[in-house]
Amino acid sequence: MQAAKKYIYDVKPYVPGKPIEEVKRELGLKSVIKLASNENPYPPSPKVLAAIKKAGASVNRYPDGDCFALRKALAKFLKVGGSQLIFGNGSDEIIILAVKAFVQEGDEVIIAKPSFLIYDIACKLAGARIQSVPLRGFCYDVETIKAKISRRTKIIFIGNPDNPCGTYISAVPLESLIKAADPQTLILIDEAYFEYVRAKDYPDSLALIKKYPNLLVTRTFSKMYGLAGLRVGYGIARPEVIDILNRLREPFNVNAIAQAAAVAALGDQNHYKKLAKNMEEQRQLLYRGLAHAGIGFEASFTNFILIKVTADSSHVAAALLKKGVIVRDMSAWGLHSYIRVTIGTPAENKWFLKTLREVL
Ligand SMILES: Cc1ncc(COP(=O)(O)O)c(C=O)c1O
């Protein structure tokens, strides 16, 4: 077997959260809850399920490679032009396309540390020189990012809010960062958790796209819309940026069922707004439960919480797993005494709190 491209060996394979069935099988458990992948704990709405069923009847055909109906519905919903949108097999794909399009071997990129792992993986595969900027108090250190910007910087990655920290950059510092960057540098603003953020000073990234040509905003149907298993995300940018990304995109990258489900989800806003409100209440409940037990945590603007377990996080995550609770051990992100926990249903959250107290 010949050697693969040299940069591939620099990448540690992405380890996703364990599936429920695998844990049941391996540990012989009857009841398992998964709070490890920042998914929506509820199934899609009845309207979305009906659309999925209907689309299933035509899967002998290739999907619409241009996502016509979804593009039309989303453009109307966001009040942007259809040519400002690109769809992907999850927003992951849009991030990867942006790296493939703009980053060549030896180019620089700026990534916060810790941050969403896909940025690092995609850039390593492109042979980029990664400028890491450690978080400060679990927030982006905007001034240090500005100091690292050079003419060779091709992309600055902004998870807003980011994973695993759960915090966001507010409008004023974000715009100051955009102004500090060379207009040739792409600012990739990853808003996977956009629908959960309530903060008044959260940036209006679509208004920023009108002002600055070098922005790419990514969002997803995997989180609040609960379609993680179908894989559909999107990018919003000026048509010139979208045109470049489209040249790299596989012709049928978003499957037909995902497209139909996403259109139906967009049309069922009231259902999803209720879910987001419910999640917010559950987050407060978890905060209170953790505080009551004397367990530290970081305030989050997403559907997950970074929890300080004081002990070695890999031991805590393994002990929780044995009791049927799947969470994320944060040691792979360099946070050795933290676990990341997705906010689940009320029953799941109660069970998690009880089990965490037992384990600690
Ligand atoms: C910050 C962030 N960006 C992007 C994604 C990717 O989401 P998807 O590819 O499912 O759209 C995730 C998923 O966990 C995430 O946490």
The ligand as a MOL file (V3000), in Angstrom:
LIG
                    3D

  0  0  0     0  0            999 V3000
M  V30 BEGIN CTAB
M  V30 COUNTS 16 16 0 0 0
M  V30 BEGIN ATOM
M  V30 1 C -19.6530 24.7800 16.0470 0
M  V30 2 C -20.2100 23.7560 15.1100 0
M  V30 3 N -20.1850 24.0150 13.8100 0
M  V30 4 C -20.6660 23.1390 12.9060 0
M  V30 5 C -21.1950 21.9400 13.3150 0
M  V30 6 C -21.6060 20.9810 12.2390 0
M  V30 7 O -22.9250 20.7370 12.1520 0
M  V30 8 P -23.5410 19.9860 10.9100 0
M  V30 9 O -22.4380 19.4880 10.0190 0
M  V30 10 O -24.3400 18.8930 11.4820 0
M  V30 11 O -24.3600 21.0300 10.2030 0
M  V30 12 C -21.2350 21.6120 14.6700 0
M  V30 13 C -21.7670 20.3090 15.1080 0
M  V30 14 O -21.6750 19.8780 16.2130 0
M  V30 15 C -20.7250 22.5470 15.5860 0
M  V30 16 O -20.7040 22.2820 16.9010 0
M  V30 END ATOM
M  V30 BEGIN BOND
M  V30 1 1 1 2
M  V30 2 1 2 3
M  V30 3 2 2 15
M  V30 4 2 3 4
M  V30 5 1 4 5
M  V30 6 1 5 6
M  V30 7 2 5 12
M  V30 8 1 6 7
M  V30 9 1 7 8
M  V30 10 2 8 9
M  V30 11 1 8 10
M  V30 12 1 8 11
M  V30 13 1 12 13
M  V30 14 1 12 15
M  V30 15 2 13 14
M  V30 16 1 15 16
M  V30 END BOND
M  V30 END CTAB
M  END
